[in-house]
Amino acid sequence: MKTIADHTIHQEKINQVWQLLQEVCDPEIPVLTIIDLGIVRNIFVDDTEQLVIQITPTYSGCPAMDAISVDIKLKLIENGIQHFKVQQILSPAWTTDWMSETGKAKLNAYGIAPPSASHLANNTTPACPQCHSNNTKLLSQFGSTSCKALYQCYDCKEPFDYFKCH
């Protein structure tokens, strides 16, 4: 039977892991943490007293997930956390709605137009992250990674990635 003290210890460990994961960056977009991306879905202690970190890929088959799992494991081990597992969950599917507003601002400052549902709803193109013009055009549905599309700004002529909504 679990006691209140056990629950408190577990909650402290869970809070510690959330804080540590704020330091784990996405290998494809290093300006974002996995918390910014919203791929960490849950952290809990299971019936066997094992810590479980559940993550959801931005795309099924995302090649970065293996690297992210290793980075999570290394971060926890280097901070003295030993009894845990990283579990990938595919349902519900990840959505850009799970990205933090801080993460979207970091993307824009990094030169990647952040996802915006209003672009889809209004059938408009994303604003250029360099000059902020809305006078942009799609060059390719596929950018530097599968989660991005390539655009160009008509005003400043610069190409830029747009993080696709889904």
Sequence and secondary structure as in RCSB ss.txt:
>XXXX:A:sequence
MKTIADHTIHQEKINQVWQLLQEVCDPEIPVLTIIDLGIVRNIFVDDTEQLVIQITPTYSGCPAMDAISVDIKLK
LIENGIQHFKVQQILSPAWTTDWMSETGKAKLNAYGIAPPSASHLANNTTPACPQCHSNNTKLLSQFGSTSCKAL
YQCYDCKEPFDYFKCH
>XXXX:A:secstr
   HHHHHHHHHHHHHHHHHHTT B SSSTTSBHHHHT EEEEEE TTS EEEEE  SSTT THHHHHHHHHHHH
HHHTT  SEEEEE  SS   GGGS HHHHHHHHHHTEE   HHHHHHT     TTT  S EEEEES  SSTTEEE
EEETTT  EEEEE   
